[in-house]
Amino acid sequence: MALKQLEQFEFHQTLESTAGDSLVVFSSNECASCKFWEQLLNEYQGSHPGLNIFRIDTGKDQALAEEFDVFHLPALHLYHNGEYHSEVQCEAKLPSIERAIKQALAAPAQDCP
């Protein structure tokens, strides 16, 4: 299963209309770590079908990367019921991803960068 690709001009509208939890992954085709994370997130999504995972190619959509102050790739941002919730930072392991998402959702939402 491939991550859903989002582009700049559909980004906000798509996320605002997506119910449930959504994880946005800012990555690049040239980034080896990004490819690893994308494979890991595909695996994670297989056991969490209710989680929407979207991919932003920062090589094509630099304006979105700037809007979210993305300086390091990959960068993960969590949305809940169409509203920005927080950035997610964790180790690249399935249990760490699960724990980080649960902790982020248990904390109050933050302002969108």
C-alpha positions as CSV (number, residue, x, y, z in Angstrom):
1,M,0.0,0.0,0.0
2,A,1.5,3.3,-1.0
3,L,1.1,6.5,1.0
4,K,-1.4,9.0,-0.4
5,Q,0.5,11.8,-2.2
6,L,-0.7,15.3,-1.5
7,E,0.2,18.4,-3.4
8,Q,0.3,22.0,-2.3
9,F,-3.0,23.1,-3.8
10,E,-5.1,20.2,-2.3
11,F,-3.3,20.0,1.0
12,H,-5.4,22.1,3.3
13,Q,-8.8,21.2,1.7
14,T,-8.0,17.4,1.9
15,L,-6.9,17.5,5.5
16,E,-9.8,19.7,6.6
17,S,-12.2,17.2,5.1
18,T,-10.6,14.0,6.4
19,A,-12.2,12.6,9.6
20,G,-10.2,10.7,12.2
21,D,-6.4,10.8,12.6
22,S,-4.1,11.7,9.8
23,L,-0.3,11.7,9.7
24,V,1.4,13.9,7.1
25,V,5.0,12.9,6.2
26,F,7.2,15.5,4.6
27,S,9.8,13.6,2.6
28,S,12.0,13.6,-0.5
29,N,12.6,11.1,-3.2
30,E,16.4,11.5,-2.7
31,C,16.3,10.9,1.1
32,A,17.2,7.4,2.2
33,S,15.8,7.9,5.7
34,C,12.5,9.1,4.1
35,K,12.3,5.9,2.1
36,F,12.8,3.8,5.2
37,W,10.2,5.8,7.1
38,E,7.7,5.5,4.3
39,Q,8.1,1.7,4.2
40,L,7.7,1.6,8.0
41,L,4.6,3.8,7.9
42,N,3.1,1.6,5.1
43,E,3.6,-1.4,7.5
44,Y,2.1,0.6,10.4
45,Q,-0.9,1.6,8.4
46,G,-1.5,-2.1,7.6
47,S,-2.3,-2.7,11.2
48,H,-4.0,0.7,11.8
49,P,-6.3,1.1,8.8
50,G,-8.2,4.0,10.5
51,L,-5.1,6.1,10.3
52,N,-4.8,8.2,7.1
53,I,-1.2,8.8,6.0
54,F,-0.3,11.4,3.5
55,R,3.0,12.1,1.8
56,I,4.3,15.5,0.8
57,D,7.3,15.6,-1.7
58,T,9.3,18.5,-0.4
59,G,11.2,18.6,-3.7
60,K,8.0,19.5,-5.5
61,D,6.1,21.4,-2.8
62,Q,8.8,23.5,-1.0
63,A,6.2,26.1,0.0
64,L,4.5,23.6,2.3
65,A,7.8,22.6,3.8
66,E,8.5,26.3,4.5
67,E,5.0,26.8,5.9
68,F,5.6,23.9,8.4
69,D,9.2,25.0,9.2
70,V,10.5,21.6,7.9
71,F,14.3,21.6,8.1
72,H,15.0,17.9,8.6
73,L,13.5,15.0,6.7
74,P,11.4,13.1,7.2
75,A,9.1,15.3,9.3
76,L,5.8,14.0,10.6
77,H,2.8,16.1,11.5
78,L,-0.4,14.8,13.1
79,Y,-4.0,16.0,12.4
80,H,-7.1,15.0,14.2
81,N,-10.6,15.4,12.6
82,G,-9.1,17.8,10.0
83,E,-7.3,20.1,12.5
84,Y,-3.6,20.3,13.1
85,H,-2.6,18.6,16.3
86,S,1.2,18.5,16.6
87,E,4.5,17.4,15.2
88,V,5.4,13.7,15.9
89,Q,9.0,12.8,16.7
90,C,10.1,9.3,17.6
91,E,12.4,6.5,16.8
92,A,11.9,4.7,13.5
93,K,10.3,1.6,15.1
94,L,6.7,0.5,15.0
95,P,6.1,0.5,18.8
96,S,7.7,4.0,19.0
97,I,5.4,5.3,16.3
98,E,2.4,3.9,18.1
99,R,3.5,5.4,21.5
100,A,4.3,8.8,20.0
101,I,0.9,9.1,18.2
102,K,-1.0,8.1,21.3
103,Q,1.0,10.5,23.5
104,A,0.5,13.3,20.9
105,L,-3.3,12.7,20.8
106,A,-3.5,12.6,24.6
107,A,-1.9,16.1,24.8
108,P,-3.6,19.3,23.9
109,A,-3.6,20.3,20.3
110,Q,-1.0,22.9,19.3
111,D,-1.2,25.8,16.9
112,C,-0.4,25.0,13.3
113,P,3.1,26.2,12.5
